[in-house]
Amino acid sequence: MKKQLIRICLLVALVVVFAVATSFFLSPQKTNPFLNANGEGLENSIAEIRDVTLNGVSQRILIRGVDVNNPVLLHLHGGPGGADQAIVRSNSKTLEDIFTVVYWDQRGAGASYSSSVAADDLSLDQIVADGVVLSETLRQEFKKDKIYLQGHSWGTLVGVHMIAKAPDLYHAYFGIGQIAHSKRAELLSFSYTMNAAKIANDKKTMNKLAELGSPPYENDQRWIDSVMQERVLMQPYEVPNQRPFLSLAAIYKNFVFYPEYSLSDKLNSLAGSKLSLQALWMEAINANLFITHPTLPVPVYFFQGKYDQHTVTEVAKDYFDAVEAPHKEYFSFDNSAHWPHLKEEQKYREIVKKIVAQ
């Protein structure tokens, strides 16, 4: 019995050592350079992982582009706290041949998380202020009059506030899965999921939704808990007759195998996501751009998946129709939900290339 226990302990120890070693191997915190046909570094290209200080707090950016003479695009991830460079770069050809792309892990998120960042340090206004400083830094470094701004989901809320605060920094704004009036969108999303479950005679989902109850909710924690649970229940039904484009398992796999993050970066991403949701989720839920941002000061382009039930397309389209801007265009992606720029990436790339060429 004692020998058997020793063997089991040794086996467990070997498994742990193997898992840790594998994690370190998969987490070198390096980004591959751009190479020419001879395997030499591509002239004028850039591929750098960099820590920058924004308003007194160290934050992580990844900069990649085949030619630094191309326009600069700053990407704003979703969440809150959903640093997504691993997802974007694992599921698309990226835009790095069109732009010098800057992937920014926002304060408290992804590789920008540290135990020194407290919930009190996180607010929409603070992240917007960080983004404006970063935009000005990039504009100066790459000698550009202006840069492009791309936001996804929560990043669209950050992006709208950034262009409103410092319009002179931006050529244009690309909103993917645009937040507009969140409480209206959450009510529609809940109703959609309940109806889909009824059609499928999915009593288990119907019962869980009934237990959650329909929004609005009576306090902040109920909003956080209920919407997160509704998201999980909704996902199988978001695109009719299709499996979800990105399952939770696929997303976690992207992070585990992502070489630009160290093992500590990957662990920080989990902690940062939890902290950011608690600190920022109600700012996302209370957003109503119809009231706060009826006018936008730069050209805006909305990219919306037809079946998006995260940032509900009906609400995003109504906001697009209502908002005033120097120029605006709306693009529907008929085979997509919340990730149209990845699910239909060739269409997205072609549209963006045309916009830049104008």
Sequence and secondary structure as in RCSB ss.txt:
>XXXX:A:sequence
MKKQLIRICLLVALVVVFAVATSFFLSPQKTNPFLNANGEGLENSIAEIRDVTLNGVSQRILIRGVDVNNPVLLH
LHGGPGGADQAIVRSNSKTLEDIFTVVYWDQRGAGASYSSSVAADDLSLDQIVADGVVLSETLRQEFKKDKIYLQ
GHSWGTLVGVHMIAKAPDLYHAYFGIGQIAHSKRAELLSFSYTMNAAKIANDKKTMNKLAELGSPPYENDQRWID
SVMQERVLMQPYEVPNQRPFLSLAAIYKNFVFYPEYSLSDKLNSLAGSKLSLQALWMEAINANLFITHPTLPVPV
YFFQGKYDQHTVTEVAKDYFDAVEAPHKEYFSFDNSAHWPHLKEEQKYREIVKKIVAQ
>XXXX:A:secstr
 HHHHHHHHHHHHHHHHHHHHHHHHT B      B TTS B TT EEEEEEEEETTEEEEEEEEES TTS EEEE
E BTTTB  HHHHHHSS  STTTSEEEEE  TTSGGG  TT  GGG  HHHHHHHHHHHHHHHHHHTT S EEEE
EETHHHHHHHHHHHH GGGEEEEEEES  SBHHHHHHHHHHHHHHHHHHTT HHHHHHHHHH SS  SSHHHHHH
HHHHHHHHHGGGSSTTS  SS HHHHHHHHHT TTSBHHHHHHHHHHHHHHHHHHHHHHHT BHHHH SB SS E
EEEEETT TTTTHHHHHHHHHH B SSEEEEEETT SS HHHHTHHHHHHHHHHHHH 
